[in-house]
Amino acid sequence: MKMHTITFNQAAQDLKGVIKKIINDKDETIITTDDGSVVILDESECSHMKEPLRLLSDKDALTSLLESHAIRDQGKRPSGINFGCIELPL
């Protein structure tokens, strides 16, 4: 994913075109102002980023993920996820 930077004035001149380009190209665009900047990205790209961020902010999920990777790095297969009576393979 590439990131483009444009000024507020450039975005204001052709906001519809800027949005269309972001959606079509799946690129992030930074819009800068004198007060700061914002990042605009395609909604589907944002959705794809949310789940990994949620997992990384969940201490238990992150611990499980890191443990599974360590087991895989040793050439072993991590055990499945156990939901009481059902075990799902990873």
MODA-V847688 format. One record per helix or strand of 2 or more residues. SS is the DSSP state (2 for helix, 1 for strand). FROM is the first residue (numbers start at 1). TO is the last residue. Records with the same first field share a line. If there is no record, write none. Layout:
SS->FROM-TO  FROM-TO
//
This chain:
1->3-7  28-33  36-40  81-83  86-88
2->8-13  15-25  43-57  59-73
//
